[in-house]
Amino acid sequence: MGDTHLISLNDCGVDDDEPSCDQYVVLIVAQHRNKFDFTALDLAKTAKQLKATVHLPRIGVGSQGFNWYGTEKLIKKYLSSRGIPTYIYYFKRESATTNNKRTNEQSYGNNKRLSIEKGTINKNRLKLHLPCYLSGVHIFFHDIDENTKKRLQRFVYAFDGDVNETADPDTITHILAAGNCQDILALRDACPNACVINIEWLDACISQGTRLNTDIYEL
């Protein structure tokens, strides 16, 4: 943590007890560190006293070698489990499209080619808005090789699903295994409320961009 600033959102007097005067925002300047920073610990204590909420933009999108899907999920789960309301903002592409459309209309008369090129860019940007068709899905990969698991769990996180490292019967909704799995009965006994299905189900969901019925994939 490089530096922190606690800023009041309202210009209220010292004797003003209006609830609207109890709103603050914290500006955090982050940097690499290899030891505890007591400023950060003081900030955490003050934030809890003020019942602060956490608001995050998307983290590290496009950074090479950085698992930003999983990082967002872990941060939100960690804070929420401690009673701290946490919000991650997935900015809508529609607003950006509207702004670019206005720019294109203004420049249309002067440069038609530029307008067409910007329209194409806007369409490509819309594709970056990720759907959430795996929301509520908690997946456990049973006896799946590490490369395949790593590849698929990135999609699960991206489309708002979750991956469990253990077969927790209270949370698991889908157990994914290979078609020749010999542990089907044991898996069903361990997680009676989860459906045990062929891993091809997830590949099919990803390729079609929607959550498919599991009936034909059950093992």
SULSULWO-V319358 format. One record per residue. SS is DSSP state (~ for helix, > for strand, _ for the rest). PHI is phi in whole degrees, -180 to 180 (NA if undefined). D_LAST is the distance of its C-alpha to the last C-alpha in whole Angstrom. Layout:
ss = <SS,SS>
phi = <PHI,PHI>
d_last = <D_LAST,D_LAST>
This chain:
ss = <_,_,>,>,>,>,>,>,_,_,_,_,_,_,_,_,_,_,~,~,~,~,_,>,>,>,>,>,>,_,_,_,_,_,_,_,_,~,~,~,~,~,~,~,~,~,~,~,~,_,_,_,_,>,>,>,>,_,_,_,_,_,_,_,_,_,_,~,~,~,~,~,~,~,~,~,~,~,~,~,_,_,_,_,_,>,>,>,>,_,_,_,~,~,~,~,~,~,~,~,~,~,~,~,~,~,~,_,_,_,_,~,~,~,~,~,~,~,~,~,~,~,~,~,~,~,_,_,_,_,_,_,_,_,_,_,_,>,>,>,>,_,_,_,_,~,~,~,~,~,~,~,~,~,~,~,~,~,_,_,_,>,>,_,_,_,_,_,_,_,_,_,_,>,>,>,>,_,_,_,_,_,_,~,~,~,~,~,~,~,_,_,_,_,>,>,>,>,_,~,~,~,~,~,~,~,~,~,_,_,_,_,_,_,~,~,~,>,_>
phi = <NA,-81,-161,-139,-136,-96,-121,-75,-83,-123,-90,-112,-74,-64,-94,-83,-103,-63,-57,-65,-86,-103,-108,-133,-130,-111,-95,-113,-105,-99,-154,-67,-146,-123,-153,-64,-113,-68,-61,-66,-67,-64,-63,-61,-63,-65,-62,-66,-64,-89,54,-73,-109,-111,-125,-125,-82,-63,-106,62,-61,84,-72,-66,75,-116,-82,-74,-60,-65,-63,-60,-62,-65,-62,-65,-65,-62,-71,-64,-66,-104,76,-102,-59,-129,-130,-113,-97,-101,-59,-69,-79,-61,-65,-65,-64,-61,-64,-69,-64,-62,-62,-65,-63,-69,-96,-60,-66,-89,-150,-63,-63,-62,-63,-66,-64,-68,-62,-66,-62,-63,-63,-66,-67,-61,-68,-77,-74,-86,-74,-122,-76,-105,-61,87,-92,-116,-107,-121,-89,-102,55,-106,-61,-61,-65,-65,-61,-63,-65,-75,-68,-64,-69,-59,-63,-63,-101,74,-96,-133,-118,-101,-83,-126,-82,-82,-64,-84,-122,-66,-110,-137,-108,-103,-140,-73,-64,-98,-61,-102,-110,-60,-63,-64,-67,-66,-68,-72,-132,-64,-92,-99,-95,-95,-134,-68,-62,-61,-57,-67,-60,-66,-61,-65,-68,-96,70,-157,-83,-91,-65,-90,-54,-78,-107,-66,-101>
d_last = <49,52,54,53,55,55,57,58,56,59,63,64,67,67,68,66,63,61,57,57,59,56,54,53,52,51,51,50,51,48,49,48,49,48,50,50,52,53,54,50,50,53,51,48,50,52,49,48,51,51,48,47,44,42,42,40,40,37,38,38,37,37,38,37,35,34,31,33,29,28,32,33,30,31,34,34,31,34,37,35,34,38,39,40,39,38,38,37,38,36,39,39,40,42,45,45,45,47,50,49,50,53,54,53,55,58,58,57,61,62,59,57,55,54,53,50,49,48,46,44,44,43,40,39,39,37,34,34,33,30,28,26,23,20,23,21,18,18,15,15,14,13,14,15,18,21,22,19,19,22,22,19,21,24,22,21,24,26,24,25,21,21,20,20,21,20,17,19,18,21,20,16,15,12,10,9,8,9,7,9,8,10,10,7,10,12,11,10,14,15,14,14,15,12,9,6,5,6,10,11,11,14,16,16,17,20,21,21,23,21,18,16,14,10,9,9,6,4,0>
